[in-house]
Amino acid sequence: MTSNLSQYFLLDRVIGFDPLADLIGAYDRSPRGSPYPACDVEKISNDHYALTVVVAGFSQDELSISTRDNRLVVSGRKNRDFAPKGDFIHQEIDTNNFQRVFQLAEHISVAGAALKDGLLRIDLVQELPEELKPRRIEIKTDATALRLESNENQGKAA
């Protein structure tokens, strides 16, 4: 689905803006035309997301995760001491260096990350300040409102 809004997003992913879910991937294409490395963004709950990036062939020390200015940067730099040697008849395993940048919504932060079976999972949480959290407003009945009004008028008369 193409959206006019997609032209304003130059980063790979927008995480935490649920109405913009259709924009995910709009600028997520490598020169080959497919994302590298592939990733999933999963909404676990209203305030918890999981980003999973396929990093097969990368070890923990070859991966980097950082945040700055509401941007999450995931990168992989291959240790060139390990380079496939030989004459390949067919080669599809991609171990090129990469960098993916994800725009995070305001108040989204990284809670942790884990590498298992070639998948890098990054847990993200939304931590709204108290003043931004929804709060319930009590609706008063007419009788309660009248009592409040009469109390306020008595305070002014005194």
C-alpha positions, 0 to 999 in steps of 0.5 A, a space after each residue: 500500500 502506497 501512502 503520501 505520508 511515506 515520502 516523509 520517512 527516510 529511515 527503515 522502520 518507524 516503531 511505536 507509531 501504530 497508525 503508520 504501520 503501513 509505511 513500514 518498509 517504504 524505504 527498506 530496500 537494498 540495491 538488490 530490491 529486498 531488505 538486508 538483513 530481513 527483520 520483523 517488528 512485533 507488537 507484544 502489548 500496547 507498550 512493548 514491541 520486539 524487533 527481530 533481525 536476521 543476522 545469520 553468520 554474525 557473532 555477538 562481537 560483530 554486531 552493534 546496537 545503539 540509540 541516539 535522537 529517537 533512532 535505533 541503529 543496528 549494524 553488523 561488521 564482519 570480521 574479514 579473517 573469516 571469509 569463505 574460501 573456494 570456488 562456489 558453484 552457487 552462493 546465496 549466503 549473504 554476510 555483507 556488512 550492514 546498518 539498519 536505522 529505525 525511527 523510534 516514537 517518542 518515549 520508546 526505549 530499548 529494554 534489552 537484546 538477545 542473540 540466538 540461532 542467528 536472530 537478534 531480538 531487541 525488546 522495546 518499551 514505551 515509557 510514558 511520563 505520568 503527565 502523559 498517561 491517560 487518566 480517568 475523570 470523574 463525572 459528577 452527578 447534578 447533586 454533587 455539582 450543586 454541593 460543590 457550587 454551594 461550597 465554593 459560594 460559601 467560601 467566597 462569602 466568608 
